[in-house]
Structures are given as structure tokens and as C-alpha cells.
Amino acid sequence: MFHGAAAKLNHHLAGYLRTSCSSSVASGSGSGILPKSWQRRRWSTATAASNDPERNSWIHHHHYFCRQRRRTIAATTASAFVISNSDQYLPPQVGQICSIHTDAPVNMASGEAGPSGKPKHTNRLINEKSPYLLQHAHNPVDWYPWGEEAIARAKAENKLIFLSVGYSTCHWCHVMEKESFENEDVAEIMNENYINIKVDREERPDIDKLYMTFILLINGSGGWPMSVWLTPDLAPVTGGTYFPPKDRWGMPGFTTILLKLKIKWATDGEDLASTGRSIIEAIQKNVEEKHHEDPERVFTPEEKYRQAVTIYKRNFDPIWGGSLGAPKFPEVSKLNLIFHAHLQDPSTKILGVVLNTLDKMAAGGIYDHVFGGFARYSVDKKWHVPHFEKMLYDQGQLLMTYSNGYKTTKKPLYLEVADSIYKYICKDLQHPAGGFYSGEDADSLPTWESKDKIEGAFYAWTYAEVRDLLKANLEKFGDIGKVDPVELYTEHYDIQQTGNVEPSSDPHGHLLGKNILIVYGSVRETAEKFETTPEVVGSILKIGNELLHEVRDKRPRPHLDTKIICAWNGLVLSGLSQLSCIKDAPNRAEYLKTCSNLVSFIRENLYDAQARKLLRSCYGDESDKAKALETPIHGFIDDYAFLIKGLIDYYRASLDESALRWAKELQEIQDQLFWDHKNSGYYYSEANSANVVVRLKEDHDGAEPCGNSVSAYNLIILGDYFECAAFREKVTKLFSYFSNVTPFGYVLPEMMSAMLLQEHGRDMLVVVGPDGPEDTALVDAVRDFYMPGLLIVRLDPSLPEHSLGGKTLKSFKMIQDAPTAYMCHNKVCQLPVTEPEKLTEDLVTMYVFDYAEYEN
């Protein structure tokens, strides 16, 4: 059923449709632009991302609609067809790993050189910095970036706007470009009849989220590329996601839609415009109205917590981890809540849900065994064959989750995985000045001689490639006894002579005979099978991976999106700060230095000091300097919330109070820019944003947590550190505003975690002593454990007036002139401790759990 805002939006839409739509349909004006066989057509595919966290709650929302209501909405918007797809949309008989090569007629690809050797076509996007927009700069389409110039022209010429939204690592965005936007015949139709606008969804998430709301409501699902037709007043009239260039797979072709919508606008434009305005009014009305409690049932925080535990235990795959079925996504916000829920009541045994998921993901092909980092999702239930793009927001969140896993269980695997993520992002995603790029594409050239990119080419191996490589380097394995490293390596990672990819995961056959590394056993089991030690196995795997990595780095690399997004760098700062708190971490000093450099980078490149606003993004190029847009795009709620949390976590790792003070300053700016003073909650975008017709409020955590959820945590922690009544008042209003969302802990897991902190209180460590190794050892003894919401206050006797979190030297003293620690909960403190070992001993029984109890 619909949750929160979407439920109310459906109510408003239904009211409009009851009063307005019937006459339109009866008169024929709303009968649609497409044949009736398409009006009722809907399909799904093996890899359509029905479990995509970015769409999950919208899929639930969609069930609230009856089939007839969907048809009515479609008729009203002149779309008259329903499609189910995403950035991984696949037509029948078309697989997940698709070549960009197409048989569609193309006169000349836009990137091809003309007689002069220069690109044949160049449009306005050549002046942009977004890698996604630059990818389209040599299309024959007369593209505009989102802005006043394009919108003014649409109004002056009374033309519909075609809005195409995607991102540079989106596979099906590449496909639609190759098939349609590089086709000069298609471009001619677009240029003659429409004002065409390209948007990078990562650069302008406000535009993306607004029109994706529309697409989800009319089609029941959505994804990228997103294709929407707007009136000159920016009201949506119809849309979808990927369209083939011509009618095929039972689906209307892009050209068909362009031509029929052209006629519809010329003959019945006012009807389309009226429909668009009504949809915008319904969305606006929904946002403006405060959420109301369900009058039949008001759940307490404890009941919401118990409900969440029940749902997670029921919905998670007991064998492979993650949500039941396929495709599988990490769904990190849910995993974070499960850690917290376990601490709340270990008797629920829910810890096994998250540990099994972390184990299976680390064993699967979604994890890059050769060098680290995670792909976005897997197309199968075993985490084996991924959609190969690697996104920064996943790396940042999984850094935190695997760090939490290690803190909770001390299982070495989790620390190894977290460290490998760190090495991956520093080598392949880091800007020279310290920020991190957005991600790497799924597609790459199989060889340097190839003309067409395919998914997974960079990551797949034949058995012969691995065998020959390892055999040629046997001397590097050292003294390993009688063990054959080739046999052991290929056995451990299930590398088979015929390939290990199931046909259902590879309909195109691009991975035929290839292997995606996966572990079905364990190091211990492999050691037993080969009658050797786990240490020997570990050494062989490490050397083998290094050899493969060296060879792989000589292959054509996937495209790198060099956009540096503030919010995602905030996620990395959080995850890396959490990793930096682990005493046993192998590169702890490096982690902390990387965090420090990242904070400096963000302050220098993603903060407009004059305007006192964050910037959404900056951009890398061949130089060591990050580049800014001439017309800045200021930050959205996620940029503030994620960075503020990152700074809070960085303070916990570094005890650098300047980071905490900047977090407080940013929180105050966020409150000024985004808080709804009438109804409460944070808007996604600033007030009076140019050409944004509705300010949305996000009410669900997806592939990234929503800004409102993270802000709840930030307000609680900053409210405690600075004893700020305004922050505490806001978090109470925030919980009240979203209180009717249900199931609360499933839709808003990050906010549920914050609610548990609000309900049950926070832990605080107060350390009194001069800055030095002794007091640091006391801090390390505590932050080494997973303690959600842990506050740390250090009081230096040389600064008698210093205070933080309401704690001063008047109340906390050193014992026998030694650095002293006080563990407190809800302002009640235990007896002081001067020995780090004693502090660890007291905490380990409460916060460390034997992972063996939870293994399958």
C-alpha cells in the first residue's frame, strides 16, 4: 500500500480524477496518443529492478492503486500506457548484460568525425561540466541544460519540452543515446517539434525526484533513463523510462511517441496542459498538508520497533541474505537498523539477518574479490552476477556497515572487506585534492581493438586466462608445500573451464565461457580440502588476486564519472570515520588522514563561504584542481544532512571539535533553508528555487537514506553536544510529522534508529586528562565498539573553562592525577575508570557477540 506522502498524493489525484477525468475520457479527448493494445500493456523482466531500494517504497505505494485507477490516470495524462522498467529495463528475451551496439539505423553517430576530423555535431552541452551531459554534447539533438534559456524558448514557441534524465554510469541511458539520440532522423523530429533538455540526476536530484514522482504514479515503476514530456510551464503530461527507437517488444517506439504527441499537442494542447497542471496541484497539495496519524491505530516507538523486527525476520533470505528473491541490493539503511535493533534486544536473534547478508555479499560476485569495492546490485539471488557499475554512495555506506559488523563481532572478514573498500576508493575514485568521484560505469570495451562496450567486460575471466597467469608466476607463491595454487585458486572462487555464469543471468551470452569470482565455501573449508592451513590459502588468494589485478588494470577501464557530489562524500566521511575508530584497523592512521583531507576538500570546494551554502557538486579534470560551475547549484537536504553526519562521525574518530562546530553551523543553515515552519519536516530543495514547480519532502530511505531520516539523528546528537533546545524541538516535530508512515521501521529504517536513540537515550564517554596517548587509549577502548549515538567529551585540565555536552571540569575530575574515563547513559554515570583494559572488559560483555552463533 502507499506510505506517507504518496498515500495522500494518491488521494488527491483520485479526487481530481473523479471530478475531472470522466468527461474527458467520454469525449475522447483523453483517449490517449497510443493504440489501445499499448494502453493496457505492462511487463516485467528478469532483471527489472523491482527490489531497487530507490524504488522499493514506491512499488509498495503502487499497490494502493487498482488497475482501473492506473488506466484512468494514464488516460488523463495522455500517456495511456504503463511500463515497468528501470535503468536496467529489459525487453522480453533481452538480458541484463547488453552491448551498446545496436541495429537501429543511424546515419552517423554524433561522436564520429566529419570530413574535417572534428565531431559532426556539437550542442550547448559542450559548455557543461557534468560527465553525463558532456557524453551528449556531440549528439545531433539540440540539447539544452536545465535552465531559463530552454524554458523561455518553450514558452515563446509554445512547444512541449522533452526532458531526458539519467546519469553517466547508467547502462540503458547509453543504449537510448546510441539508438535514438545519435540518430539524425530521430534528432530532426525532436529538434523541430520539442525543446530538448538533458539533466544529470545526480547533479539536479530535485528535478529528477519531482518528475520521477509523476512517472511512478502513472506507470507504477520508474528508473533511468527517465523520459518526460512537459508543458512550457513545466507540468508533466506523459512519460516513461527507456523507449526503443521503433515499435518493438510490444512497446511503442520513441519515434512513434514523438510523432503522436506532436499531433496531440497541436490539436488538444489545452487538455494536456490542464491535466499537467492538475497533477502538479495534487503533488503540491500533498506536500503542503501535514501527515495525520491513522485514526484507527497509533503505534508507539516500541511497537514500531517490534513491527520492524518481525518484518525483517520474515522478509530476509535465510540462505543468501538480503531481501528474498532477485535482484538483490545491499539496502544498507535496513542493515544499519538491524544492528541497532539487535542491541536493543539481543534475544530477538535478528543479528543473524545482517551477519548472513554481510557474509554472502562479501562472498558473492557483487563484491570485487580482485581489488575491493561493491557493484550496485546482483541480478540473481546469490549475489553472483552483478550489475557492474560501482557507485560511491554504496562504498561509503558499506564502509560503515562492515565496520559496524566488525565492532559487533570482531570477525576478521568484515575488517578485511572494509579495508579493501578503502583501498578501492582511494586508488580508483579519489581526486588528487582529496574528494571522491561519483562512480564507475558497468560497460567497457572487451579489448582495446573492440568497437562496442559490454557490461562486465572489465571484471570477467576465462579459466584459461586465470590458469595461464598463475602458472606463469608460480615462483611468487613461495613455499606452499605440495599445494597447486592454480587448482586451489580456481576451486575457491568457482572458476570453471566452461564458465560459471548461469544462462538466466546472461541472456545475450556476453559472459559465455567467462567467470565472475564467487566463494561458495570458506578459507577454512578450502584449507581442509587441500590439506593445508588457512594461512597458506590466504596467501595464495592474496597473491592470485594481486596478479589478476595487475593484468586487469591493463584492460580498457569503465568510464569514470568525475563529478564530486557533496552528499556522497559525506557518506564516505561517515563510513571512513567509523572505520578509523577501530583499534585493530590495519591502516588506521591512513584512514584518519584521508578523512582530514576530505573535510578540507569539502570546505574548500563544496562550500560557498560568501553565500554560506553548500554546493551540490564540483568536477575533476586533467588538473589537480576541482572545478566549479559558473552558475552554482547549491546543496539539497541530502548534501547537508549527510555531510553533517559525516562531520559528527569524524569528530568521534578525531576529537577535532572544529568539525563538530562546523556541523552545528551547517545544521543551523539547513534549518533556515529547508525546514517547513508551517507543517514541520525538511523540504528537499530551497525555497524559491528557479524552475522547480514543487518542493518535495522525501519520506522513505532507499539506496541512500533520505535527508529527513539522517537529520533526525543529527538533531539528536548535536542537541546533546550543544544543549540546543531548538534542535531538540525540531527532532520531536520531525518524528511527529512522519509518525503515520507505516510500516515505519521498514520504510524509514534510519529514522527508526534515531527514534530508538530518542526513546532509550544515548551513551556518553567523558575523558578527563591532558591530550596524550593515555587519554587517547581510554577513548579507543570505547569507540572500538558499536554503540549507536555514542557521544565523546574530552576535558583537558589545562582548559578549565572548556565545556561540551554540558560537561565541565567542575563535575568531572582525574583520579590520582591519571587520565580518567566516565561512562554515562542518560546523564547517569558509572564509577570512574583509569585503565583502558578495565573499560574494555566492562564493555565487551554488552557489545560484542559471537558471530559463530549466527552462522548458517
Order of alpha helices (4+ residues) and beta strands (2+ residues): alpha-alpha-alpha-alpha-alpha-beta-alpha-beta-alpha-alpha-beta-alpha-beta-beta-alpha-alpha-alpha-alpha-beta-beta-beta-alpha-alpha-beta-beta-beta-alpha-alpha-alpha-alpha-beta-beta-alpha-alpha-beta-beta-beta-alpha-alpha-alpha-alpha-alpha-alpha-beta-alpha-beta-beta-beta-alpha
